[in-house]
């Protein structure tokens, strides 16, 4: 009767005596390269970030899961492994983001990279452990040598295939390489789309609700101002805030600006494709105001002589918040 292997012995066999399988080692090295291309100051601005990042999202997590689920060579064939690796990766990554959305960390770069790294390493270790439980001849291995020999025979052997076949194979290889290079170029250097800037205000807890509309003189109130830059360049924005008094004539349906007092003026530098949200506080000093206006200017700020509705109309973006101010 066969003696059962002790769990500690199994761990030693898997991680001390057994070499890391080349395919799992490749996944771990690719993960390391992706981390370096994301966080190293020089590499994170180069095309390497895209080259390493795309497989980390679209292929490697799924491949590691398939390797852990099917450690034997005869479980599924190579084409099925590749197809399932893409499919499962496309499922795993969004589910990871969905789970992070309900955590304090949220859907941000660092939490997503951390979760994908832990998941990939954990699945690679599980795959290595499961393969160690099988006889060596039954373990799944990627036939790198056979693949190299097949490629050499196809392209360079004078006896394996005809000259016409070799020419057609070379043309196909060039077409595949050109397609990959073109795809990478399109991703790295995307076509410029519409240029625009998001300008918004948020209430309590950085949500589009619970705005401070019931104010008291001399009492500080606060909200959040957000700027999203999609101008394809870093922009130094200028934000101006005003206490205003607006009246509306029901007969003519015309709004009239009666008073406009500057509260604050400040600049915000926002890199391309980034959003900056910062807290902002204000204190009303009279009950005669019924609105707060927020004006956003890009790099062109009008002269201080431009006032009232003319200044509002010249702003790049403008927002307002209707309020009621009571005496404290």
C-alpha positions in Angstrom: 0.0 0.0 0.0 1.4 3.4 -1.0 2.3 5.6 1.9 0.7 9.1 1.8 3.2 12.0 1.6 3.4 14.3 4.5 2.3 17.9 3.7 5.7 19.3 4.7 7.4 16.8 2.4 5.1 17.8 -0.4 6.0 21.5 0.1 9.7 20.7 0.1 9.3 18.7 -3.1 7.4 21.5 -4.7 9.5 24.5 -3.7 12.9 23.3 -2.7 13.7 20.3 -4.8 11.7 21.1 -7.9 12.9 23.8 -10.3 10.4 26.5 -11.1 8.7 25.5 -14.4 9.8 27.8 -17.3 6.3 28.9 -18.1 5.5 29.9 -14.5 8.9 31.6 -14.2 8.1 33.5 -17.3 4.9 34.7 -15.8 6.7 35.9 -12.6 9.5 37.6 -14.6 6.9 39.4 -16.7 5.1 40.5 -13.6 8.4 41.9 -12.2 9.0 43.7 -15.5 5.5 45.2 -15.4 6.0 46.4 -11.8 9.3 48.0 -12.8 7.8 49.7 -15.9 4.9 51.1 -13.8 6.9 52.5 -10.8 10.4 53.3 -12.1 10.5 57.0 -13.0 12.2 56.5 -16.4 10.4 53.4 -17.5 6.9 54.5 -16.5 6.9 57.1 -19.2 8.1 54.8 -22.0 6.3 52.3 -24.2 7.5 49.5 -22.0 4.7 50.3 -19.6 2.2 49.4 -22.3 4.1 46.3 -23.5 4.4 44.8 -20.1 1.0 46.1 -18.8 -1.3 44.6 -21.5 -0.3 40.9 -21.0 -0.5 41.5 -17.3 -4.1 42.4 -17.7 -5.2 40.3 -20.6 -3.3 37.0 -20.3 -1.0 36.3 -17.3 -3.7 36.1 -14.5 -5.8 33.7 -16.6 -2.8 31.6 -17.5 -1.7 31.3 -13.9 -5.2 30.2 -13.0 -5.4 27.6 -15.8 -2.0 26.3 -14.7 -3.2 25.9 -11.2 -6.5 24.2 -12.3 -4.9 21.9 -14.9 -1.4 20.8 -13.8 -1.3 17.7 -15.9 -0.1 17.6 -19.5 -3.2 15.8 -20.8 -5.8 17.9 -19.0 -6.3 20.3 -21.9 -4.3 21.1 -25.0 -2.2 24.1 -25.7 -4.8 26.0 -27.8 -7.4 25.6 -25.1 -5.0 26.8 -22.5 -4.2 30.0 -24.5 -7.9 30.7 -25.2 -9.0 30.1 -21.6 -6.1 32.2 -20.4 -7.4 35.2 -22.3 -11.0 34.6 -21.3 -10.3 34.2 -17.6 -8.0 37.2 -17.5 -10.8 39.3 -19.0 -13.1 38.0 -16.3 -10.6 38.2 -13.4 -9.4 41.8 -13.8 -12.9 43.4 -13.9 -14.0 41.3 -10.9 -10.9 42.4 -9.0 -11.8 46.1 -9.8 -15.4 45.5 -8.7 -14.3 44.0 -5.4 -11.9 46.9 -4.8 -14.7 49.3 -5.4 -16.3 48.2 -2.1 -13.1 48.6 -0.1 -11.5 51.8 1.3 -8.8 51.6 -1.3 -11.1 52.0 -4.3 -10.3 51.4 -8.0 -6.9 53.0 -8.2 -3.6 52.0 -9.8 -1.8 50.9 -6.6 -4.5 48.6 -5.2 -5.2 47.0 -8.6 -1.5 46.3 -9.3 -1.1 44.9 -5.7 -4.1 42.6 -6.1 -3.1 41.4 -9.5 0.5 40.8 -8.3 -0.7 38.8 -5.2 -3.2 36.9 -7.3 -0.7 36.0 -10.0 2.1 35.0 -7.6 -0.3 32.9 -5.5 -1.7 31.1 -8.5 1.8 30.4 -9.8 2.8 28.9 -6.5 -0.4 26.8 -6.4 0.3 25.6 -10.0 3.9 24.7 -9.0 2.7 22.8 -5.9 0.0 20.9 -7.9 2.5 19.9 -10.6 4.9 18.6 -8.0 2.2 16.1 -6.9 2.3 14.5 -10.3 4.9 12.2 -11.8 7.4 14.1 -13.8 6.2 12.7 -17.1 2.6 13.8 -16.5 3.4 17.4 -15.5 2.4 20.1 -18.0 5.4 21.7 -19.7 5.6 24.2 -22.5 7.6 22.4 -25.3 10.0 25.3 -25.9 12.6 23.1 -27.5 10.2 21.4 -29.8 8.7 24.8 -30.8 12.2 26.2 -31.5 13.0 23.1 -33.6 9.8 23.4 -35.5 10.4 27.1 -36.2 14.0 26.4 -37.3 12.8 23.6 -39.6 10.1 25.7 -41.0 12.2 28.8 -41.8 15.8 27.6 -42.1 15.8 23.9 -43.0 16.5 23.1 -46.6 15.0 19.6 -46.4 11.9 20.0 -44.2 9.7 22.1 -46.5 9.8 23.5 -50.0 11.1 26.9 -50.8 7.6 28.2 -51.6 6.4 27.1 -48.1 9.4 28.8 -46.5 8.7 32.1 -48.4 5.0 32.0 -47.4 5.9 31.3 -43.8 8.3 34.2 -43.7 5.7 36.5 -45.2 3.2 35.3 -42.6 5.7 35.9 -39.8 6.4 39.4 -41.1 2.7 40.1 -41.3 2.2 39.0 -37.7 5.1 41.1 -36.4 3.8 44.1 -38.4 0.4 43.6 -36.8 1.8 43.4 -33.3 4.0 46.5 -33.9 1.1 48.4 -35.3 -1.2 47.5 -32.4 1.5 48.6 -29.9 2.0 51.8 -31.7 -1.7 52.6 -31.8 -2.0 51.9 -28.0 1.2 53.9 -27.1 0.5 56.8 -29.5 -3.3 57.1 -29.5 -5.1 59.4 -31.9 -6.0 62.7 -30.3 -9.7 62.8 -29.6 -11.9 65.7 -28.5 -10.2 68.1 -26.1 -12.2 69.1 -23.1 -12.0 69.8 -19.4 -14.3 68.5 -16.7 -15.3 71.1 -14.0 -17.5 70.0 -11.1 -18.3 70.6 -7.5 -19.1 67.9 -4.9 -20.7 68.0 -1.6 -20.0 66.1 1.6 -18.1 62.9 1.2 -17.1 63.9 -2.3 -20.5 63.0 -3.8 -22.8 64.9 -6.1 -25.2 65.5 -3.2 -25.5 67.2 0.2 -24.3 70.6 -1.1 -24.0 73.4 1.5 -27.0 75.5 0.4 -28.3 76.7 3.8 -25.6 79.1 5.0 -25.1 81.4 7.9 -23.1 84.6 8.0 -19.7 84.2 9.7 -20.0 80.4 9.6 -17.6 78.4 7.5 -19.0 76.1 4.9 -17.1 73.7 2.6 -17.4 71.6 -0.5 -15.0 70.0 -3.1 -13.9 71.4 -6.5 -12.9 69.0 -9.2 -11.0 69.5 -12.5 -10.5 66.8 -15.0 -7.9 67.5 -17.7 -8.5 65.9 -21.2 -6.6 68.5 -23.2 -3.7 66.2 -24.1 -1.2 68.5 -22.2 -0.6 69.8 -18.7 -2.8 72.9 -18.1 -2.4 75.5 -15.3 -6.0 76.4 -14.6 -7.2 79.4 -12.7 -10.3 79.1 -10.5 -12.3 82.1 -9.3 -15.2 82.0 -6.8 -17.7 84.7 -6.3 -20.7 85.6 -4.0 -23.4 86.8 -6.3 -26.9 88.2 -6.2 -29.1 87.2 -9.1 -32.7 88.3 -9.7 -35.2 86.9 -12.1 -38.0 88.8 -13.9 -41.0 86.5 -14.4 -42.4 88.8 -17.0 -39.4 88.9 -19.3 -37.8 85.6 -18.2 -34.5 87.4 -17.9 -32.0 86.9 -15.1 -30.1 90.0 -13.9 -26.8 90.0 -12.1 -27.0 92.6 -9.3 -23.8 92.1 -7.4 -20.7 90.0 -7.7 -18.0 89.9 -5.0 -14.8 88.0 -5.4 -14.2 85.3 -2.8 -11.0 83.7 -3.9 -8.7 83.2 -6.9 -6.2 80.3 -7.1 -4.4 78.2 -9.7 -4.4 74.4 -10.1 -1.9 72.5 -12.3 -3.5 69.3 -13.7 -1.5 66.8 -15.8 -3.1 65.4 -18.9 -5.7 62.7 -18.3 -5.7 63.4 -14.6 -8.4 64.6 -12.2 -7.7 66.8 -9.2 -10.3 67.1 -6.5 -9.5 69.5 -3.6 -11.5 70.8 -0.7 -12.7 74.4 -0.7 -14.2 76.4 2.1 -15.9 79.8 2.2 -17.6 82.1 4.7 -20.5 84.4 3.7 -20.5 87.8 5.3 -23.9 89.1 4.3 -27.4 87.8 3.7 -27.7 89.7 0.4 -26.2 86.9 -1.7 -28.2 84.0 -3.1 -25.7 82.3 -5.4 -22.0 81.2 -5.4 -20.4 81.2 -8.8 -17.3 79.1 -9.8 -15.4 80.2 -12.8 -12.7 78.1 -14.5 -10.1 79.7 -16.8 -7.4 77.9 -18.7 -4.2 79.7 -19.5 -6.1 82.8 -20.7 -7.4 84.9 -17.8 -9.2 88.1 -18.7 -8.2 91.5 -17.2 -9.6 92.5 -13.9 -11.5 95.2 -15.6 -13.8 92.6 -17.1 -16.6 92.1 -14.6 -20.0 90.7 -14.1 -21.7 88.6 -16.8 -18.9 89.5 -19.2 -16.4 87.7 -17.0 -18.7 84.7 -16.5 -19.2 84.4 -20.3 -15.5 84.6 -20.9 -14.7 81.8 -18.5 -13.7 78.4 -19.9 -16.2 76.6 -17.7 -18.6 78.0 -15.1 -20.7 76.5 -12.3 -23.1 78.0 -9.7 -24.7 76.9 -6.5 -28.0 78.5 -5.3 -27.9 79.2 -1.6 -29.8 80.9 1.2 -27.9 82.9 3.7 -29.3 83.7 7.1 -27.9 85.9 9.8 -26.1 84.1 12.5 
